[in-house]
Amino acid sequence: MTAILSAEALRYAFPGDVTALDGLSLSVAAGESLAILGPNGAGKSTLLLHLNGSLRPQGGQVLLGGAPVGYSRKALTAWRRRVALVLQDADDQLFAATVFEDVSFGPLNLGLSAAEARARVEEALEMLSISDLRDRPTHMLSGGQKRRVAIAGAVAMRPEVLLLDEPTAGLDEAGSAQLIALLQGLMARGMTLVFSTHDVELACALASRVALFRAGQVVGQGAASDILSDRAALTQVGLAPPLLYDLALRARDLGLLDPTAALPRTRAAFEALLQGWAKR
């Protein structure tokens, strides 16, 4: 698949010589859903801030559509029109008085007419199932509602790539499930997703590909099913396989499952595997 966004040998250190990215290289293919997994301090959030131009690398470069990006105001505006970022803490992104005004901010700053901006906002609110919140003050929203409004603001820009930093952080199980369903809907529309997390269950539900980060470097990457079932690779970054994968791997080790069978990503798929074994 064609790389729409790439990082090449990125280096970045915070004041105090705290290394965040240490020659990191990673490509994002158009239409994929890439999960960036790793412990706190691995460089996940720092990479996302580089991928939309919020941070400028101290070494290496970012490519968009195969061409090096620029950092002038005009270049950054064009870049962020194509690559939108949703921060981990939605309160850092919401600032307008109402939901409608907040989601309108991006489209209006693209220089769109009021009518076109309104159409985009209405579309984004509907896609995120928050049309009923349009007139709600942003400070009166729940954590899950704030997250959806922040994503709606990004979606209203109609980006090619949506970057999300720890998208389910702070959400309860129901809120996480609802957000996953909404992101799956965006994927079905062809949007490219890149999200950072240390939640292997989220990666299992959403990712087509996974990259493992440690100490500012990529220490493993590949198809989600391959990486998330690789105990040794996950151990490098302090993680373990998702629960369904772990159960299926243990059943495979015991000879209860066909070693060539695809690992289940949903409870229904796991139950189907068990039913197939029971009929043997």
Phi, psi and chi 1 to 4 in degrees:
 res  aa     phi    psi   chi1   chi2   chi3   chi4
   1 MET       -  151.3  -61.8  177.7   71.1      -
   2 THR   -73.3  134.7  -57.3      -      -      -
   3 ALA   -76.8  123.4      -      -      -      -
   4 ILE   -93.2  -26.3 -171.9  172.3      -      -
   5 LEU  -145.8  132.0 -169.4   60.5      -      -
   6 SER  -140.4  146.4  -58.1      -      -      -
   7 ALA  -113.7  130.5      -      -      -      -
   8 GLU  -121.6  112.1  -68.9 -171.8  -12.7      -
   9 ALA    50.5   45.1      -      -      -      -
  10 LEU   -69.8  136.8  -68.5 -170.4      -      -
  11 ARG  -129.5  136.1  -65.0 -171.8  178.0  -82.5
  12 TYR  -158.2  134.3 -169.6   84.5      -      -
  13 ALA  -131.4  139.5      -      -      -      -
  14 PHE   -83.1  163.0  -69.6  104.4      -      -
  15 PRO   -50.6  142.4  -28.6   36.3      -      -
  16 GLY    92.7   10.2      -      -      -      -
  17 ASP    60.0   39.9 -159.8   28.1      -      -
  18 VAL   -91.0  106.1  178.2      -      -      -
  19 THR   -72.6  127.0  -62.1      -      -      -
  20 ALA  -107.3  -41.2      -      -      -      -
  21 LEU  -126.9  129.2  -59.3  177.2      -      -
  22 ASP  -123.8   73.4 -171.6   11.5      -      -
  23 GLY    72.0   35.2      -      -      -      -
  24 LEU   -78.5  133.7 -176.0  145.8      -      -
  25 SER  -127.1  136.8  -64.5      -      -      -
  26 LEU  -162.7  139.5 -174.2   68.4      -      -
  27 SER  -118.2  147.9  -67.1      -      -      -
  28 VAL  -117.5  122.0 -179.4      -      -      -
  29 ALA   -85.2  143.8      -      -      -      -
  30 ALA   -59.7  130.7      -      -      -      -
  31 GLY    87.5   -3.8      -      -      -      -
  32 GLU   -90.9  169.5   77.3  171.3  -22.8      -
  33 SER  -121.4  107.9  175.9      -      -      -
  34 LEU  -105.7  123.1  172.5   64.2      -      -
  35 ALA   -98.3  130.1      -      -      -      -
  36 ILE  -104.2  111.5  -60.3  171.9      -      -
  37 LEU  -109.9  143.0  -72.8  174.7      -      -
  38 GLY   167.6  167.5      -      -      -      -
  39 PRO   -73.4  170.3   29.2  -36.0      -      -
  40 ASN   -58.8  139.2  -69.4  -25.1      -      -
  41 GLY    84.0    7.7      -      -      -      -
  42 ALA   -80.6  -15.3      -      -      -      -
  43 GLY   108.2    6.1      -      -      -      -
  44 LYS   -61.7  -54.7  -55.4 -173.8  -57.3  -65.1
  45 SER   -65.8  -37.5  -61.0      -      -      -
  46 THR   -62.6  -39.4  -55.3      -      -      -
  47 LEU   -62.5  -45.8  173.9   67.5      -      -
  48 LEU   -59.1  -38.8  -64.8 -174.9      -      -
  49 LEU   -66.6  -27.6  -69.7  168.9      -      -
  50 HIS   -76.2  -34.8  -82.1   78.3      -      -
  51 LEU   -71.8  -15.1  -68.0 -179.0      -      -
  52 ASN  -117.7   12.0   93.4  -42.8      -      -
  53 GLY    84.4    7.5      -      -      -      -
  54 SER   -70.2  -30.2  -66.0      -      -      -
  55 LEU  -121.2  147.5  -70.4  177.6      -      -
  56 ARG  -107.7  129.7 -173.1  167.7 -175.9  167.7
  57 PRO   -64.9  147.2   23.7  -33.4      -      -
  58 GLN   -87.5   -8.6  -65.0  161.6  -10.1      -
  59 GLY  -162.9  151.7      -      -      -      -
  60 GLY    81.6 -169.7      -      -      -      -
  61 GLN  -154.1  160.9   62.8  179.5  -11.8      -
  62 VAL  -109.6  136.0  175.9      -      -      -
  63 LEU  -114.7  137.6  -54.8  178.8      -      -
  64 LEU  -122.4  117.0 -179.6   57.8      -      -
  65 GLY    63.2   28.0      -      -      -      -
  66 GLY    87.5   -3.5      -      -      -      -
  67 ALA  -114.5  140.7      -      -      -      -
  68 PRO   -59.1  140.1  -22.7   33.8      -      -
  69 VAL   -82.2  162.6  -63.6      -      -      -
  70 GLY  -112.9  165.7      -      -      -      -
  71 TYR  -121.7   15.0  -68.5   87.2      -      -
  72 SER   -71.3  164.1   66.5      -      -      -
  73 ARG   -58.3  -42.6  177.2  173.5  -64.9 -177.8
  74 LYS   -63.8  -43.3 -178.9  178.1  179.8 -179.6
  75 ALA   -66.7  -40.5      -      -      -      -
  76 LEU   -65.8  -38.8  -74.8  171.3      -      -
  77 THR   -62.1  -44.9  -61.9      -      -      -
  78 ALA   -64.7  -38.7      -      -      -      -
  79 TRP   -63.9  -49.1 -177.2   -6.5      -      -
  80 ARG   -73.0  -14.7  -68.9  169.1 -175.5  164.7
  81 ARG   -70.5  -28.7 -171.3  169.8 -171.3  162.3
  82 ARG   -96.8  -26.3  -60.5  178.2   64.5 -174.9
  83 VAL  -130.4  111.4 -179.0      -      -      -
  84 ALA  -106.4  146.8      -      -      -      -
  85 LEU  -121.1  132.5  171.7   63.7      -      -
  86 VAL  -111.9  119.1  177.9      -      -      -
  87 LEU   -74.5  162.1  -59.1  172.7      -      -
  88 GLN   -63.7  -43.5  178.0  176.2  -15.9      -
  89 ASP   -98.5  107.0 -172.2  -13.3      -      -
  90 ALA   -59.2  -27.6      -      -      -      -
  91 ASP   -63.2  -22.3  -75.6  -35.9      -      -
  92 ASP   -75.8  -11.1  -68.7  -22.1      -      -
  93 GLN  -114.4  -21.2 -140.6  158.3  -24.3      -
  94 LEU   -97.3  128.1  -54.7 -178.0      -      -
  95 PHE  -143.4  -15.3   54.3   86.9      -      -
  96 ALA   -78.8  167.4      -      -      -      -
  97 ALA   -69.4  -39.2      -      -      -      -
  98 THR  -126.2  165.8   68.1      -      -      -
  99 VAL   -59.5  -46.9  167.7      -      -      -
 100 PHE   -60.6  -43.6 -168.5   91.2      -      -
 101 GLU   -64.3  -38.9  -70.2  171.6  -16.4      -
 102 ASP   -66.7  -45.4 -155.2  -81.5      -      -
 103 VAL   -68.3  -24.9  178.2      -      -      -
 104 SER   -74.0  -21.0  -60.7      -      -      -
 105 PHE   -56.6  -50.2  179.7   79.9      -      -
 106 GLY   -62.3  -53.9      -      -      -      -
 107 PRO   -57.4  -39.8  -28.1   36.7      -      -
 108 LEU   -65.9  -33.3  -72.1  173.5      -      -
 109 ASN   -78.4   -6.6  -84.3  -86.7      -      -
 110 LEU   -82.9   -5.3  -68.4  177.2      -      -
 111 GLY    85.6   16.9      -      -      -      -
 112 LEU   -74.0  157.9  -57.0  177.2      -      -
 113 SER   -68.3  159.7   67.4      -      -      -
 114 ALA   -58.5  -38.9      -      -      -      -
 115 ALA   -66.9  -43.2      -      -      -      -
 116 GLU   -69.2  -39.2 -173.0  173.2   -3.3      -
 117 ALA   -62.5  -43.4      -      -      -      -
 118 ARG   -61.2  -41.2  175.4  176.8  -69.4  -85.2
 119 ALA   -62.4  -41.0      -      -      -      -
 120 ARG   -66.3  -40.0  -73.1 -160.3 -176.1 -167.7
 121 VAL   -65.0  -45.4  173.1      -      -      -
 122 GLU   -59.3  -42.3  -62.4  -76.5    6.1      -
 123 GLU   -62.8  -45.7  177.8 -174.3   56.1      -
 124 ALA   -65.6  -41.3      -      -      -      -
 125 LEU   -61.4  -40.4  -66.6  176.8      -      -
 126 GLU   -68.4  -42.2 -176.1  175.2   -9.9      -
 127 MET   -61.2  -35.8  -72.9  172.9   63.6      -
 128 LEU   -93.2    6.6  -85.2  -65.7      -      -
 129 SER    57.5   43.1  -58.6      -      -      -
 130 ILE  -130.6   23.9   52.2  173.4      -      -
 131 SER   -58.6  -31.0  -64.9      -      -      -
 132 ASP   -71.3  -12.0   58.7  -43.1      -      -
 133 LEU   -98.5    5.4  -59.1  177.4      -      -
 134 ARG   -53.7  -37.2   54.7 -176.6  -67.2  126.3
 135 ASP  -101.1    6.9  -62.4  -40.3      -      -
 136 ARG   -76.4  133.6 -178.5   82.1   58.1   87.9
 137 PRO   -59.4  137.5  -24.2   34.8      -      -
 138 THR   -64.6  -28.0   53.1      -      -      -
 139 HIS   -75.6   -6.8   69.2  -85.9      -      -
 140 MET  -103.6   13.8  -66.3 -178.1   62.7      -
 141 LEU   -90.9  153.6  -59.4  172.2      -      -
 142 SER   -76.4  170.6   69.3      -      -      -
 143 GLY   -59.1  -43.8      -      -      -      -
 144 GLY   -66.3  -38.2      -      -      -      -
 145 GLN   -66.7  -40.4  -70.9  170.1  -23.7      -
 146 LYS   -60.9  -41.1  -72.4  179.3  178.4  178.8
 147 ARG   -62.5  -42.3 -170.2   69.2   50.6   83.4
 148 ARG   -68.1  -36.2  -77.4 -173.0  -74.3  163.2
 149 VAL   -65.8  -41.2  170.7      -      -      -
 150 ALA   -61.6  -41.0      -      -      -      -
 151 ILE   -68.0  -38.7  -65.7  173.7      -      -
 152 ALA   -60.7  -40.2      -      -      -      -
 153 GLY   -61.5  -36.7      -      -      -      -
 154 ALA   -72.4  -43.4      -      -      -      -
 155 VAL   -63.6  -33.9  168.3      -      -      -
 156 ALA   -63.4  -18.5      -      -      -      -
 157 MET   -79.0   -9.4  -57.4  -80.0  -75.9      -
 158 ARG    52.5   54.7  -66.2 -175.0 -178.1  170.8
 159 PRO   -74.2  160.5   32.0  -37.2      -      -
 160 GLU   -81.4  -31.1  -62.6  169.4   47.5      -
 161 VAL  -128.0  133.4 -177.6      -      -      -
 162 LEU  -114.2  119.3 -179.4   60.8      -      -
 163 LEU   -99.8  133.0  -49.2  173.6      -      -
 164 LEU  -132.1  126.0  -56.7  111.0      -      -
 165 ASP   -97.0  112.5 -167.8   10.1      -      -
 166 GLU    46.9   63.7  -61.6  -76.2   -2.9      -
 167 PRO   -62.8  -25.5   21.1  -33.2      -      -
 168 THR  -103.8    7.1   57.3      -      -      -
 169 ALA   -59.1  129.4      -      -      -      -
 170 GLY    82.9   -2.5      -      -      -      -
 171 LEU   -92.7  146.6  -60.9 -176.4      -      -
 172 ASP   -78.0  178.8   58.6   21.1      -      -
 173 GLU   -60.1  -42.6 -175.2  175.1   -7.8      -
 174 ALA   -66.4  -42.3      -      -      -      -
 175 GLY   -64.1  -39.2      -      -      -      -
 176 SER   -64.3  -44.0  -66.2      -      -      -
 177 ALA   -62.6  -40.1      -      -      -      -
 178 GLN   -65.7  -41.8 -173.9  176.0   43.9      -
 179 LEU   -67.0  -40.0 -178.6   59.4      -      -
 180 ILE   -59.4  -43.6  -72.2  170.3      -      -
 181 ALA   -62.2  -40.2      -      -      -      -
 182 LEU   -65.3  -41.3  -68.6  169.3      -      -
 183 LEU   -68.2  -36.3  -66.9  175.9      -      -
 184 GLN   -62.4  -35.1  -71.7  171.7  -28.5      -
 185 GLY   -65.0  -39.7      -      -      -      -
 186 LEU   -65.5  -39.4  -65.2  178.7      -      -
 187 MET   -62.2  -40.4  -69.5  161.8   53.0      -
 188 ALA   -63.5  -24.1      -      -      -      -
 189 ARG   -85.1   -0.7  -68.2  170.5  176.1 -104.3
 190 GLY    97.3    6.7      -      -      -      -
 191 MET   -74.1  140.5 -174.3  170.6  -69.8      -
 192 THR   -84.8  128.7  -58.8      -      -      -
 193 LEU  -114.9  138.7  -63.4 -175.9      -      -
 194 VAL  -132.3  121.7 -179.2      -      -      -
 195 PHE  -136.4  141.3   61.7   96.2      -      -
 196 SER   -96.2  145.8   70.5      -      -      -
 197 THR  -170.5  160.7 -174.9      -      -      -
 198 HIS  -119.2   24.1   41.1  -80.1      -      -
 199 ASP  -100.6  101.6 -177.9  -10.1      -      -
 200 VAL   -67.4  -25.6  -67.5      -      -      -
 201 GLU   -67.7  -40.1  -53.7  -61.4  -22.5      -
 202 LEU   -63.7  -44.2  175.8   64.0      -      -
 203 ALA   -60.7  -40.1      -      -      -      -
 204 CYS   -63.0  -39.6 -174.7      -      -      -
 205 ALA   -74.2  -31.6      -      -      -      -
 206 LEU  -115.0  -32.2  -80.0  180.0      -      -
 207 ALA   -83.1  140.9      -      -      -      -
 208 SER   -94.3  -23.7   56.3      -      -      -
 209 ARG  -142.7  152.0 -169.1  162.7   64.9   91.2
 210 VAL  -130.8  138.8  169.0      -      -      -
 211 ALA  -120.3  132.2      -      -      -      -
 212 LEU   -99.7  127.7  -59.1  178.1      -      -
 213 PHE  -110.4  142.1  -81.5   28.8      -      -
 214 ARG  -152.4  128.5 -174.7 -177.9   64.5 -168.2
 215 ALA    51.4   42.0      -      -      -      -
 216 GLY    77.7   15.4      -      -      -      -
 217 GLN  -133.2  156.5  -62.9  179.9  -30.2      -
 218 VAL   -86.7  119.0  178.2      -      -      -
 219 VAL  -106.8    0.4  -64.6      -      -      -
 220 GLY  -179.5  144.8      -      -      -      -
 221 GLN  -159.0  156.0   59.8  178.9  -57.1      -
 222 GLY   162.7 -170.8      -      -      -      -
 223 ALA   -57.4  142.2      -      -      -      -
 224 ALA   -55.4  -42.0      -      -      -      -
 225 SER   -63.7  -33.3   57.7      -      -      -
 226 ASP   -74.9  -48.5  -66.5  -24.7      -      -
 227 ILE   -70.3  -42.8  -62.3  -63.6      -      -
 228 LEU   -73.3  -11.4  -65.4  176.3      -      -
 229 SER  -104.5    4.4   61.2      -      -      -
 230 ASP   -97.1   95.5 -171.6  -25.8      -      -
 231 ARG   -59.7  -41.4  -67.8 -169.6  179.8  105.4
 232 ALA   -65.0  -43.3      -      -      -      -
 233 ALA   -64.7  -42.5      -      -      -      -
 234 LEU   -67.7  -34.7  -69.8  169.2      -      -
 235 THR   -60.7  -32.6  -62.2      -      -      -
 236 GLN   -56.8  -30.2  -69.4 -173.8   75.9      -
 237 VAL  -112.5   19.7  -65.0      -      -      -
 238 GLY    73.2   27.0      -      -      -      -
 239 LEU  -122.5  169.3  -61.8  172.6      -      -
 240 ALA  -131.6  162.0      -      -      -      -
 241 PRO   -58.9  154.2  -24.1   35.0      -      -
 242 PRO   -56.0  154.7  -20.3   31.4      -      -
 243 LEU   -54.0  -48.0  177.6   59.6      -      -
 244 LEU   -63.8  -41.2  -70.7  177.3      -      -
 245 TYR   -63.7  -42.7  -83.5   19.6      -      -
 246 ASP   -62.8  -43.8 -167.4   42.9      -      -
 247 LEU   -64.1  -42.1  -68.3  172.9      -      -
 248 ALA   -66.2  -39.0      -      -      -      -
 249 LEU   -65.3  -39.8  -71.1  168.3      -      -
 250 ARG   -66.3  -40.5  -68.2  177.0 -174.2  -83.8
 251 ALA   -64.8  -36.3      -      -      -      -
 252 ARG   -65.7  -42.1 -179.9 -176.6  -71.0  177.6
 253 ASP   -60.5  -31.8  -68.3  -18.3      -      -
 254 LEU   -86.2    0.1  -66.3  171.0      -      -
 255 GLY    80.0   14.7      -      -      -      -
 256 LEU   -86.7  -18.6  -58.9  179.0      -      -
 257 LEU  -126.8  147.8  -67.4  179.8      -      -
 258 ASP   -62.1  122.9 -177.6  -13.6      -      -
 259 PRO   -62.9  -16.0   21.1  -32.5      -      -
 260 THR   -94.3   -6.1   64.4      -      -      -
 261 ALA   -71.7  142.8      -      -      -      -
 262 ALA   -65.5  140.7      -      -      -      -
 263 LEU   -73.2  144.9  -66.8  176.5      -      -
 264 PRO   -79.0  139.9   30.4  -35.3      -      -
 265 ARG  -105.6   -8.5  -62.4 -176.3   69.2  164.8
 266 THR  -132.4  160.7   65.1      -      -      -
 267 ARG   -61.2  -38.9 -179.0  175.3  -61.5  178.8
 268 ALA   -62.5  -40.0      -      -      -      -
 269 ALA   -66.7  -37.2      -      -      -      -
 270 PHE   -66.5  -42.4 -177.4   72.4      -      -
 271 GLU   -63.2  -36.2  -69.1  173.9   -9.2      -
 272 ALA   -64.5  -39.4      -      -      -      -
 273 LEU   -63.1  -42.8  -80.5  178.4      -      -
 274 LEU   -65.6  -38.6  -69.1 -178.9      -      -
 275 GLN   -65.2  -37.7  -70.0  171.5    1.6      -
 276 GLY   -63.8  -39.4      -      -      -      -
 277 TRP   -65.5  -40.6  171.5   78.8      -      -
 278 ALA   -63.8  -26.9      -      -      -      -
 279 LYS   -84.0   -7.3  -66.4  176.4 -179.0  178.5
 280 ARG   -69.6      -  -70.7  168.7   56.7 -177.2
